[in-house]
Amino acid sequence: MPNLQLRIPPPVVAAVAALLMWVIAWALPALRLMLPGRFLFAMAILISGMLIILAGLIEFRRARTSVNPLKPETASSLVVEGVYGLTRNPMYLGLAVILIAWAVLLANPLCLVVVPLFIVYMNRFQIIPEEKVLNLLFESEFKRYRTQVRRWL
């Protein structure tokens, strides 16, 4: 298996997960639930996920540091303000929330299984490698931050 660490942009990983969810819903229509108001509920969740991502992007821009998740070594500062005081990975959390919104819209409970798979993938191939680089770049500051703020929530 090729080394996938820091190779696939997280939005692409989320898009593949969303496609997998759609395939599950399409292949197993008997599992579809009747959820009145699911469109509005899914939209509320979607907007929440988008706002979480936007909050993360704004903090990166304020800090004038790189937002490229495939090249964490280009980070010029460790961002710990704003939403980064609640989660170390708001942009990835936002993608997971968007996947939950998609599962609600698809109304197939089996689709929700993909969300933990997305999280496991992100931990293994994106977040842990990023954290190794951040630990090298920001040493004690990152170690302190890591003990104060959770990876996801």
Helices and strands as residue ranges (DSSP letters): H 10-27, G 29-31, H 38-63, G 72-74, G 82-85, H 90-106, G 109-113, H 114-122, I 123-127, H 128-148
